[in-house]
Amino acid sequence: MVPLQKLLGKEDRFFDLFEASAEQARQSVRAFREFLARPEAARTLEEFAVSRRKDKAITAQISEALCTSFISSMEAADIEALSSRIYKVPKTVEKIAERILLAPQHLGGVDLAPLVTMLEKATDALLQMVRELRKGMTKARVHELNEQLQSVEGEADKAVTELLRGLYNAHDNPGRVAFQKDIFELLEKVTDRCRDAGNVITQMVLKSS
C-alpha cells in the first residue's frame, strides 16, 4: 500500500484544505459560545453563516481537486468522506443556533456551557488529527488521538443522557421539553460528527500503513 503522504505528496493542497475545514469547524463552536454569552436581542446567525459558507467553499475546492488529481477511487472515496464529515460540523452548529433563536425562552435556567466545552474539545482533537495527518501518523499515534476523540464523544453522550433523564422526568411545558430535547440531541450530534471524521482519518492511516 502506498503511504498516504507519498500518494498525496504532489497534492499538498488536500492537507491544506482539510486543515482549513477543520479550523472552520473549531471556529463555529467558538462562535457558538460567544452567541450564548450575548443578550438574546443581540444574537444573530451571521458568524455561523460566514463559517459555513467558507467551509462549503473549501469542500467544493476539495471536490474540484479530486477531479484534477491522479488518485485511485479508494483514496478519493476516503477524501470525500472526510471532507463531508468535517463540513457537517459547522453546518450542525449553525442549526443549533438557528433553533435557539426560534424560542430562546425555553432555555431559561439551562446551562449549556459544559456541553459547549466538550464541543470545543472535540473540534480541537479533530483539528489535531488533521494536522498530524500531513506529517505521517503511525498506527499507534492515530489510535491515541482517535481514542481521545472517542472519549470526548462518550463524555458528551453521557452528559446529554443525564440532561434528557431530567427532562423526561420533569413536569414541564411540552413545548419546552420538545425544544430542549432537540437542542440537546443536536449538540450531541456535533461530537458525533467529529467522531465520524476521526474514524475516517484512522481508516486512511491504517490503509496507507
Secondary structure, 3 states (H helix, E strand, C coil): CCCHHHHCCCCHHHHHHHHHHHHHHHHHHHHHHHHHHCCHHHCCCHHHHHHHHHHHHHHHHHHHHHHCCCCCHHHHHHHHHHHHHHHHHHHHHHHHHHHHHHCHHHHCCCCCHHHHHHHHHHHHHHHHHHHHHHHCCCHHHHHHHHHHHHHHHHHHHHHHHHHHHHHHCCCCCHHHHHHHHHHHHHHHHHHHHHHHHHHHHHHHHHHHC
